[in-house]
């Protein structure tokens, strides 16, 4: 169990920075004093400086499903690792529990269902009445990842989870990540070209 407060300040998900009242996991406002935690940075400085999510005020990773799939395919699944790490880091920084984001991301074929459960809990705090029911997609993701021949196409199984997260961020201070940067386009061109070369090797060629 993490401490409610330290010499460095109050840790997110534990106590309100205004009235010090205890907060539930993924709290967006303080039920005691009404403080809006969505627009108030409550992570301690050390955590914030070392966080991959330091520039985000969204609920989990707010990215378009199209970019998620395109980048995952182009990078042979490395973008998926980034996606899991971003989301597990958010869970670690906004709950009363300790997660291991990197380990959870590496073994993502085993942790997707758990991540979806965390997203549902965050949804409940945000007033979302529907839960994220993704058992089928979690099992399919596990099978595709174990087979190891999806080349990033298993990211299609993440779309329901991403759509659920995006529905929680309609009024997010952080805009949706749907633009392709120069680095993204370089990855798409190089990765896509490499995928075409690999695919061509499996296409039978007739004698001329």
N, C-alpha and C positions, 0 to 999 in steps of 0.2 A: 504494500500500500504506500503510495506516495504521500509526502507530507503536504498539509494544507498550505503552509507558507514557509518561506526560507528567508535568509538574510538578503537574498537577491530580489525578493518580491513574491507576489502571489502567482501561483502557477495556474494556467488555464484549466477550467473544468473542475476547480476545487473550491474557490472562494471568490466572491464578488470584489472587484478592486475598489468599489465605493463603500460598501457596508460590511464587507468581509463575511457575508452569509454564505453557507455552503451551497455549492451548485451541483446539479446533476450532470452526468456526461452529456456533452454536446449542447449545453445550455446556450441559448441565443439571447436571453434576457434574465435578469435577476427577479425572481418571484417575490423577493423581500422588499427591494427598493425600486424595482422597475428599470434598472440600468440596462441600456441597450448594449449588449456585448458584441453584437454583430459589427458595430461601427467603433468599437473600442478595443484597442490591442491590449490583451491581458496576458499574453505570454511573457515570461520573464526575458530580460535582455539577452542572457546567455543562450536560452533556447531559441529565441528569434534569430539571433545572428548566425546560428549554426543550422538553421532549418531550411530545407529545400522549398518550404512553403512561406518563407518570410515575406514575400510580396503579395501573398494571396489573403483575401478576406472572404473567400467563398466557402461553402460547405463541401468538403472533399474537393476533388480535382474537377474543375469546371471546364470541360473541353468538349468540342463537338464530336459526335460519333463518327462523322466522316473523317476528321483529322485523326482520330484514334485508330481507325481501321487502316487508312492509307499509310500512315507513318509506321504502324506495326508491320504491315506487309513489306514496305520498302526497307525496313531495318531488320528484317528477319526475326521479329519478335522483341528486339531490344527496347522499342518504345513501350511495349507492354510492361517490361520490367520497370521502366520509368513510371508508368501509370500506377502500378501496384505500389511502388515505393512512395510516390506522392500521396496516395490514399492512406496507406498504413501509417505514414508519418503524421497525417492529419489526425487519425484515430489515437495515436500515441500522445499527441499534444493536447487533445481535447477530451480526455477521459480520465477517470480515477484509476485506470489500469495501466500497466506497463506492457507495451508491445515491443517487438523487435522488428522494426520496419524492413531492414535489409534481409534478415532471415525469412520473414514472412513473404517477401517479394521473390526471393530465390526459389522458395518452395510454393510458388503461387498456385500451382495445380492442386495443392492441398488446402490452400487458405482462402480461395475465392468465396466459398460459402460463408466463411466467417466474416469476410470483408463485407459481403452483402448484408449480413445480419447487423453489422455496425452501421451501415448506411441506413437501414430501416430504423434503427434506434435514433439516429440523427434526424430522420424524417419525422418521427413521432414528436421530437422536441420542437420541430419546425411547424407542427400542426398538420402534417400530412397524415390523413386517415388510412391511406393504403400502405401496405407493406410491400417490400420488394420480394416477390416470390421467384427466386431464380434457381431452384434446385436442379431443374432439367438442364439449364445452361451451365451450371457449375459442374455437373456430371459430364456433360458433353465436352466442356473445356478440359477436364481431367483426362478424358480419353484421347482427345486430339493432341494434348501436350505430351502424354505418355508415348503415343505413337511417334511423335516427333517429326511429322511430315506435313505440317500445316503451313509452314513458311509465313507465319503471322496471321493466317486466315482464322486461327482460333480466336482472334480478337473480336470476331463477329459475335461470339458468346458474351462479350462484355457490354454489348450495346444496351440490353435492358437495364443493367446497373447504371450505365452512364446516363441514360434517359431519365432514370429515377433521380439521380443526383442533380441533373440539370433542372428538373422540375422544382427542386428545392432552392434554386438560385435565380429565380425570376427577378428578384429585386436585390441581387448581390452587388455590393460595392465594386467587386472585381468583375470585369467584363468576361464573357465566354472566350475561351482560347480556340478560335476558329480560323485564325489567319496562318498562312504558311510563310515562315520566314525564309531568308536566303539559305540558311543552313538546312532547313527542312527540304527545300527544293533540291539542294545538292544531294541530300540523302535519297530523295525520291528518284532522281535521275540515275545516280550511281547504283542504288539498290535495285531499281526497276530494270536497269540494263543488265545487271548481273543475273537477275532472275530470268530474263529472257534468254541469256546465254545458256543458263542451266537447263531451261525448258527445251531449247533447241537440241540439246544433246540427246534428249529422249524421243525426239521426233524421227521416225524412220525415214531414211533417204533412199530413194530408188536409184537404180543405175541409169546414168545418162547414156 
